[in-house]
Structures are given as structure tokens and as C-alpha cells.
Amino acid sequence: QVQFVESGGGLVQPGGSLRLSCTASRNIFDFEPMGWYRQLPGKERAWVAKMTPAGAIQYSDSVKGRFTIFRDNTENTAYLQMHNLKPEDTAVYYCNVIPSRSDFWGQGTQVTVAS
């Protein structure tokens, strides 16, 4: 069992930046792929960035070139640095392992991009 706690969301203007944090209750990033997911209004939750324990990274096309995933294993924390935010990035952002586990979902953090 792992608990994830996401933070760092907020209201930002288009073109702005935010850094999200995801802290795990135990060291899991060394052992399982993890990802940042988001749930857009009225849509299914989907991953936007993922990282393997070896550090291989992949981004969805919608965020490639604007978002960066990285982690600090000493703190059991993963991050999502988001630049050039767009209104269509408005969503609740979560972290979880890949593939996701239903019992690992946290409360997420709301990101709203609006002027």
C-alpha cells in the first residue's frame, strides 16, 4: 500500500508556470514506474508524464516540450514542472504508479489556467 499526496496546484494565467509535488508514503519510485495523470472536466483520467525507476521518461503529446517530470528519491517525492500553461491544461492532477492502482489514488491537486 502506498499513499500519494499531491500539492502545488493553483490558479495561473495562460503562459504561466507551476510546479507540482507528489510525495509517496514509502520509497516506491526505485521499484515501480510512476506517472503524473490528470483529469480534465468531463474526461477520463489519463497520464501526461511518466518515469521508470531507471529514469526513462515519456510525455503525452499534449504536454511535450512544456512539462518536465523529475524526482528526488531521497524525499520519496516526484515533481511536475509545468511551463507555458494553457487553458486546456486545467484539470485535477494526480500521481500514481504505472499502470495505476485504484487504491493508490490521492486527492489530487487542482490546476486552473485562466486570465
Stockholm file with secondary structure:
# STOCKHOLM 1.0

chainA/1-115         QVQFVESGGGLVQPGGSLRLSCTASRNIFDFEPMGWYRQLPGKERAWVAKMTPAGAIQYSDSVKGRFTIFRDNTENTAYLQMHNLKPEDTAVYYCNVIPSRSDFWGQGTQVTVAS
#=GR chainA/1-115 SS CCCEEEECCEEECTTCCEEEEEEESSCCTTTSCEEEEEECTTSCCEEEEEECTTCCEEECTTTTTTEEEEEEGGGTEEEEEECSCCGGGCEEEEEEESSCCGGGCCCCEEEEECC
#=GC SS_cons         CCCEEEECCEEECTTCCEEEEEEESSCCTTTSCEEEEEECTTSCCEEEEEECTTCCEEECTTTTTTEEEEEEGGGTEEEEEECSCCGGGCEEEEEEESSCCGGGCCCCEEEEECC
//
